[in-house]
Amino acid sequence: MARFATGSGPSQRQLRVSEQVRHAVSQVLQRGDVRDDKLENAVIAISEVRMSPDLKIATCFVSPVGATDSEGVITALNKHAKFIRGRAGTYLKSMKYMPEFRFRIDTSFDNYAKIDALLRKPEVTRDLDDDHDDDDGGDPNPGDVPGHGDN
């Protein structure tokens, strides 16, 4: 049996550690310990952290809110990754090894916006409304079902 299951997604340990790392990095950024002009005026939301199977690399997906230059914010975070790693160590004392931090732009919100825009198109809305017109009024048991209706 393989030690790490391939293709089965992250383990419970990876998920637990990634959430701890997310909170630690958020604390460091929230305190304002990192001094950089690109980071001063941006609110940085860390939406997800993915840990490598050996827990030595943490990829942080961030969304810079209020920043005009998102790539510049990511570059600044990656430039200060070792400093953030050192400061996050105070929050992650239970870890055997402190992971290396990598910062990436989170595009999931853009994907959600695209899906929402597609669902709001008139053609899709019309099709969704047509599906509800064929319905029988929300009856979960349509037709002659024993014990249902006027029996």
N, C-alpha and C positions, 0 to 999 in steps of 0.2 A: 504494500500500500504506500502511496506517495505521501511525503510529509506535508506538502502543500497541494491541496486540490486545485487543479487548473480549471479555469472556466466556471468555478462555482461561486465566484464573488468573494468579497472580503470576509475574513473570519470574524467571529465575535470579538476577539482580542483586538484586531485591527480597528474595528468600529469603535470600541471603547477607547482605545488610545487616541484615535483620530479626533474624537470628541473632546478629550482632555487637552490635546494640542490646540484645537480650535479655540477653546476657552483661554488657554495660556497666551496664545498669540493675540487674541482680542484684548486681554488685559494689558499686555505690553503696549499695544497700539493706542489703547484708550488712555493710558497714563501719560502719553505724549513723550515717552523717553527717547524716541527716535527723532532726531533733529534733521529735517530736510525740507527745503522749500517746496518741493513737489507734494509732500505729505502734510504740510501745515494746514492747507485750506481744504483738504479732502476728507470726507468721512468714508472710512474704509469698512465695508461689510465683508466679513469672512463667511461665505455661505457653506463651504465644505472643505474638509481636509481629508486627503486620501493617503493612507500609510502604505509603504511597501511591505511585502510579506515578512521581511526581516525587521521591520519597524525602524529602519535607519534613515529613511527618506520620507519626509512629509511634504506633500504637494498641497499648497493652500490655494484655494480658488477664491479670489477676491473680486468685489465689485466696488470700484471707487465712485462714491456718490458725490456729486458736486464738483468733480474734477473734469476739466476740459480735455486734458491729456491723459487718458487712461494708460497708455503704453508707458508714459513717463513715470506714472505712479508705480507700475509694475517693475520698471527698471530700478527705481529708487528702493523699493522693497527688497529686490534681489541684491542690490548693492549693500544694504544693511542687514542681510539675512543672518550673518554671523553674530552681529550685535543683538538682534532679536532672539536668536537662539540662546545666547548667554543670559539675557534677561528672562526668557521663558523658563530657564532651568530652575528658577526659584519656585515656579508653580508646578513643575514636573519632577519633583524630587524622588518619586517612586520608580522612575524609569531607570533601567540599567544603562542604556545608552541614550544620549540626547540626539534626536534625529536632525538631519540636515534639512533646512527649510528651503523650499522652492516655491515661488509665487507665480501664479498664472491668472490671467483674466478669466472671469466666470462669464460664459456666454449663455448659460441656461436661461437667464431672464430674457434675453433676446429671443431665444427659441420659444419661450412661453408667449411672448408678445406676438410672434409670427403665427402661432397656433390660434391665439385669441382673435387676431385679425382675420384669419381664414374662417373661423367659426362665425364671425359677424358679417361675412359677405352675404349679400341678398340671396344668391343662389343656394347657399348652404342653409341659411335661415328658412328659406322657402321649403327646401327638402326636409328639414327637421320638422317644420309645421305640418307638412303633408303626412309624415309618419304618425303624428299624433292624431290627425283626422281619421285615419283608418283604425284607430284604437277603439275599444269598446267602453270608453269612459273610465278607464283605470281599473276595471274588474280583473283581479288576478286569476279568477277561475271562469273564463267565458264559456258560454254554452250550457248544455244540460249536465251539470255535475251533481251527483247525489249529495244531499245535505246543503245545497246552495240554491238560493233563490226562493221561489214560492212553494216549496214542498212542505 
